[in-house]
Amino acid sequence: MRYQDFQHILFERHPEGVLQATLNRPEAMNATNDRLHWELTQLWGVVGEDPGVKAIVVTGAGDRAFSAGGDLSVVEAMAHSHAETMRVMKEASDIVYNMLACDKPIISAINGTAVGAGLAVALLADVSVMAEDARLTDGHARLGVSAGDHAAIVWPLLCGMAKAKYYLMTADFIDGREAERIGLVSFCTPCADVLPRSLAIAAQLARGSQAAIRATKQSLNNWMRQAGPIFDNSLAAEMLCFLGPDVKEGLAALRAKRTPDFPSARMD
């Protein structure tokens, strides 16, 4: 895999070994279709093997979204296909573990809405900078599936178990100010400052001792690696939910922009 092989991620090199990777499906709020979801499994290995990169900044194209989750067409396919569900399960696992394996600092510039697989990238980054008025949500419970693609491995570490349980079970949205207050992101800034602040942090890290920074990152990542069985279980539970009846109602409700009436919540 080479940089020119990516279809939905744009790359721009900045001074001092900083690489900017922009999720580029602005017409769909940078939602992950099949190709982009797969590309997010490959990105970290390509960056890791590039001797010209010391730090990477990930952001979203346009001014509306970092990444608005998975395309609903992908969700629908999963709800009707065991094979499709297993494919997405492997890729969701690869995104998490490949990000943890990348020893170079990853900074997320969360310039807009972040949901689903895009949110996984945003919050698994080593440093996260979020716009004040941007919003994020894990969103799985709203769809009728359990939180599985990254949340169990990192949310309790970032914001504590009490907040993690509340926001993951309700799927309420969180703006940048609240996300910083509870520790879910590193910094909150005005939208215009998100990318410049992220690039400045990346440049600062690129000027530091690469051996020390990378070893520090990998040591801290062991907190998440030891939670690997928790993550693996949560991902498997999520995929089982995709094969159940609630997700079909959740998908229909999302498309109709109405409140879902989940079969599992009915009293009859």
Secondary structure, DSSP 8 states (H G I E B T S, - for coil): --GGG-SSEEEEEEGGGEEEEEE--GGGTT-B-HHHHHHHHHHHHHHHH-TT-SEEEEEESSSSEEEE-B-HHHHHHHHT-HHHHHHHHHHHHHHHHHHHH--S-EEEEE-SEEEHHHHHHHHHSSEEEEETT-EEE--HHHHTS-S-SSHHHHHHHHH-HHHHHHHHHH---EEHHHHHHTTSSSEEE-HHHHHHHHHHHHHHHHHS-HHHHHHHHHHHHHHHHTTHHHHHHHHHHHHHHHTSSHHHHHHHHHHHTS----GGG---
